[in-house]
Amino acid sequence: MHISFLLHNAYAVGGTIRTTFNLARALAEQHDVEITSVFRHRDEPSLGAPEGVRLAHLVDLRGQSPQYDGDHPDHRLPARIFPTGDGRHPQYSRLTDRRIGAHLRELKADVVVGTRPGLNVHLARQARTDTVRVGQEHLTLDGHRFRLRRELRYRYAALDAVTTVTEADAGSYRELLKHTGVRVEVMANSVPAARLAPSDGTGKWVIAAGRIAPGKRYDLLVRAFAQVVAVRPDWRLRIYGGGESLSGLRALVHELRLHNHVLLMGVTDPLEAEWPKGSLAAVTSDLEAFGMTIVEAMRCGLPVVSTDCPHGPREIIRDGVDGRLVPRGDADAVARALIGLIEDDGLRRRMGRAALVNAARFDPAPIAERHAALYAELVARGARTRTRGTLRDLAHRVPGALIDEAFTLRRKVLSTLRKGRTA
């Protein structure tokens, strides 16, 4: 099969980029695979180009490039196709509308795969009806803004399938898309086996990694670790990552006088060499659509203490077997779970070995096989899907246009009213 992925920016760093590269690399062993990046801001991908996969881009934002598009007049105009409810909307423009549309119309692939809601909407509205259209969801339906959820309800009806990374989120999409005939399947993110030896469970380090943002609740982890230090001052915590909450987290570390026990390591990529230095991993998020760092830690032999937040951790960790799940937002519970595993060397090492074994189910090869089987089934029934798809496009573009016009009219009315009040 010829499989084409549409990605926001293949040259940046992020979980969706990493898992798309993992999947594309594994699929490329048996299929013709390409990745088209909407944006390109550097010469080489930060994560390294996946072997055997063709890589192209649509909008060049490299300042030194002769094809630089940043000054294009259409790039200064807001996008009309890419939905405003997608948080990436400010980066999209009339130029991206046109280039993505031209790419999808010219693309002669068996399957085209979108990797975020805004790009899935492009597939629904602009992709050829003789191509199987699959929308991947790496976030959660509940986490999307209300306006985006409403648009996805009718736009996604023109797709052939939607894949989610957890069963919980698949249930939400099946409810959203019931009676549309759209296939909804669970396809977990993949993480390759570590190339280094796993943790031996003796290092007195707890490891945490990810974007330093409010929803990740590193403040909760630091407060919990203050309790750990009170009992076991020989243990330390390393937090890898950067983000908008980094300065606040640094201030909290100093406020609690933990600067000798909690180390903020900054952005480190790849992290593969850092996990085995520890004996435990910790995740204290309020929400995890999947939990790539959980799987990465487990693939390096670390049991993970995680908050039991929606949606990912409970579908990855087997509580009491290869990690611990604790109530969300409860620093005391996080501290108790960490201390329990720190104090029991035998239990910690058994859980680490179980984590290494159980995480093998996230290896790219079997996950790629599941994707390929879904794509092949959709391609095989293509004639019926194409006919139904054309009718769906006609039925769902009309209400979409009306809703877009309604929003435009509403903005104009509100603007007029505001001007009247200030006159």
N, C-alpha and C positions, 0 to 999 in steps of 0.2 A: 504494500500500500504506500501511497504518497501521503504523508501526514505533515501538516503545516501548523505550527504554533504561532499565535499572535501575542506578543509580550509587551508590556509597558516600556521597560528599559532594560535590555539584556546586559547593559554595560555597568549597571549599578550593583549594589549588594542588597540582598533581601531573601526572605524565606521562599517567596513565590519563584524568584529567579533560580534559586538553588534547586528547588524540587523540580522545576521545569527542565533545567539542565540535566538533572539525574534521570528523569523520565525519558527525555529526548535521546540521551546517550544510550540508554538501554534499548529503546525502540530501534535505534539506528543499526543495531546488530542484525536486524531482520528486515527492516523497512527503509524506505526513502524518506528522510526526515529533514525538515528545515525549521528554523526559528526566524520570524520577522519581528524585529524590535521597532516599535513606533519611534522611539528616540535613541539617539546615539550622542553621548557627550564626551566620550574618550576614545582613544584609538583601539584599545584592547579591552575585552570584558574583564571586570574586576575579579570574577570568579574563574576566569580561564574559559576559553571556548570549548564546548563539549565535543569530544572526539567523534568524527564521522557525521557531524551535523552541519549543514550549511547555515550561515548566519548572514542576514541582511537587515537593513534599516530603512525607514521612510523619511525621517526628519533629522537632519544633521545639525547638532548644536555644538559641535567642536569649533571653538573660536578661530582656530588656525586653518580650518578646512576651506578649500575653494568652493565647496558646495554648502557653506554655512547658511542655515535657514532662519536663524534667530531674528534677522531684520526683515524677513519677508512680510509684506503688508498684511497678508491673510493670517499670519501668525499672531497678529495683534488683535484679531477679532475673535470673540468667544465662540466656542464650538456649539453647533446646533444638534449634531447627532449624538456625540458623547454626552450622557445624561448629567445634568447639574447635580443630581444627588450623589454621584460618585465623588469621593473626596479628592480625586485627581483632576477634576474638571478644570480648575484654573490653569493647568498645564496644557490643556488641549485647546484647539483653535479651529477656525475655518480651514486652515491649511491641513491640519490632521484629519478633519472630516473628509476633505477631498482626497488626500493621499491614501488613507485607509480604504476609502471606497473604491478608488482605482485599483489598489492592490487586490482587494477581495473580488472585484469583477474580473480581473485578469487571471487570478489564481486558478490553475487547473489541478487541483489536488483531490484525492478521494475524501479526505477528512480535514477540516480546519477547526482548530481548537483555540478558543479565547481563554484568557487566564485572569480576568477580573471583570466585574459587572459592566463597566463602561465599554469594554472591548467586546463583551458578549452581546451587548445591544447593537454594536456595529455589525457583528455577524448576523444577528436576527434581521437587521434592516438592509444590509448591503451585500451579504455573501451570495454567491451563485446558488440557485435552487437545485443544481445538479451536484452539489457538494454537501456531504454530511457535515452538519454544524453542531459542535459540542461546546457547551459553556462550562468551564471549570469555576467552582466557587472555593476560594481559599480562606474566606472570612466566614461569617455566619449571617444567615438571613435576619435574625433578631438584631444583629449589630448594625445593619444598614439603616440609613435614615428612612423615615416614613415615606417621603416622596420617592425615593429610589425603590423601595419595596413595591409601591403602587405601580411604578413603571415596569418593573421586572415581571409583574403579574401578567401583563399582556405582551411585552416584548419577548419574553422567554418562550411563549407559546409557538414562536416561529422556529425554535431550535429543535434538533432531533433528540438531544440528550443534555442533561445537566449532571455534572459529577460534583460531589461534596467530599470533604475529608473525614467526616464523622457520620455515624448512623443517626445521631440526634439531629444534625442539620438536614440530613436527607429527609427525615420525617417532616421537617418544616417546609421543605420545598415540594414534597409530594402533596401536602395540603394546599400550598399556594397554587400548584399547577394541576390540581385534580381536574379531570374531564378535558384536558388539553391534548392528551396522548403523548406528552413529552416523557421520555425515559429518565428517571432519576436513579443514579447509582452511587454507591460509596466507593471512593478510591483514595485510600490513605496516601499521604505524602511518603516518599521513599527516602531512605538514608542508607548510603553504602556502608559496608563494613569498614571499621577503622583500619588504617594501614599500619598502625603502631600497636605494640602490646597493650592489652587492657590494664586497668588499674589492678593493683594487687591488694587493695583495701588497707594499706598501712599508712598512707599519707594523711596527715592530720589537717586536711583542707576540705572545706565545703565549697563547691563550685556553683556559681549561678551565671547565666549569660543571657543577653538579649537587649532589646532597646530599652533605655532608661526613660520610661514614660509613666505617667500616673497610673494607668491601668495595670501595669506590671507589678505594682506595689512592692518595690524594693525597700521602701520605708518600713513595711511590715516585716520583711526579712531581717533588716538591720535591728529592729527592736526585739525580734525573737532571738537573734544571735547574741544580744546583750545578756539574755538569760542563759544561753549556752556558755558564754565566757565566765559567768559567775560560778558555774559548776565545773567546766573544763577549760581553764585558761590556756591550755596547751594547744587548743584547736583554733583555726583561723578561717576566715571567709574571703574568697576572691570573687569579685563581681566584674564580669567582662561586658563592655558595651558603652555606648554613648547615647545622648539624647537630651531632650528639653528639661528633664528632671535631675540631671547630673549634679548641678550646683547645689540644689536643695538636698540631695542625698549626701553630698560631701559635708554640708553643714550639719546634718543629723549625725553623721559619724563622729564629728568633732564634739557636738553637743553631748553625746553619750560617752565620750572619751574612749572610743573604740578604734582610734587611728592605728594602733598596733595590732589590731585583730581583724579589722575589715579593710581590705585593700581594693580600691577602685582601679581596675586595670586598663580601662579605656577600650577602644575598639581593637580587637585582635581577630584576624581572619587569615587562614582557617583556624578554628578552635580545636581541631583534632588532637594537637599535641598537648593541649592544656587540660582536657578532661581527665586523662589518666594520672595526673599529678594529685588529684583528690581522691577521696574515698566515698563522698556523698555529693549529690547535686540537690539543688533546691529551686522550686518554682512557687511563687506566691501571688500569681496573677488573680485578678478579678474575673478575667475572661481569657480563654485560649481557644481560638478556632480549631487548632490542632495541637501544636506543642512540639515543634521540630527539635528544640533544645532538649526536651525530655528524651526523645528517641536517640539523639546524638549522644547524650550522657549514658544511656543504657547500652548503646552499641560499644561504649568504651568500658563497660563493666561497672558502672556506678548505679546503685539504687537511688531513686529520686523521691524526695519528700515534696509533695505538691498539694496546693489547695485543690479541693474537689470543685473546681469552677466549671461552668459551661464552656466548651463542649468536650474538648479533647482529652484532658488528663484521665478521666475515668475509662476511656476507651483504649488507653495505652498502658496504664499502670494497673497491675493486679495487686490490690491492697494487701499488705502483709506477706506477699510473695516476692515481688521484685521492686517494691517501693511502698510508700505510705501516702494515703490520701487523707487530708485533714480539712476541717470546715473553712470555708472562704472567710478571709478577714480576721482570723483568730490567731494572733501572734503567740498566745500561750500554747495553743495546740501545735503550731509549727515548732516551737521550742521543745515541747515534750517529745515530738516525733524525732527531732534531730538528736536530742540527748539520749533517747532510747537506743538509737542505732550507734551513737558514738560510744556509749557505755558497754555495748554488747558486740565485741569484735567478731565473734562467731556468726551471729545473726547478720551483721552488716556484710560479711564476706559471702555468706550463703545467698543473700539477696542480690549482691553484685553479680554472682555467677548466674543466678536466675534471670537477671536483667539482660545479661549478655546473650543468653539462649533465647529468651522470649522476644527480644528486639529483632531477631533475625527475620521475623515475619514482615519487616518493613524494608527488606532488601529490594533494590530497584528491579531485579530480574522478574520475580513473581508478580510484582505490581505492574510492571510494563506488560506482562503477558495478559493480565486482566484488562488493561486498557486496550490492547490490541484485539482481544476477543470481542470487546464491546464495539470497537470501530468496525471490525470485520462483519459483525452481525448487522450493524446499521447500514453498511455499504451493500451487503447482500440483499437487503430489503429496500434498496435505494429507490427503485422505480415507484413503489407505493408511497414512500416517504416524500419523494420529490413532488408527486401530484398533490398530496395532502399539504406539503409545505407551501406550494404556490397559493392554494386557497387560504391557508392560515395567514400568509403574508397580506393578502388582500383584506381579510377580515380584521386583522389587527393593526394595520397601518392607519386605517381610517380613524378608529377611536384614539390612537396615539396622536395623530395630527390634531384632532379636536382638543385633546387635553393640553397639548403644547400651546395651542392658540388660546385656550382658556387661561393658562398661566400668564401668557403675555398680556392678555387683556386685563387680568387682575393686577399685574404690576403697573400698567398704565393708569388704572383707576386709582390705585393707592398713591401713585406719584402725584396725580392731579389733586387728590384730597390733601396731601401733605403741603403742596404748593399753596392751596387755598387757605390752609390754616396759618401759614407763615406770611401770607400777603398782608 
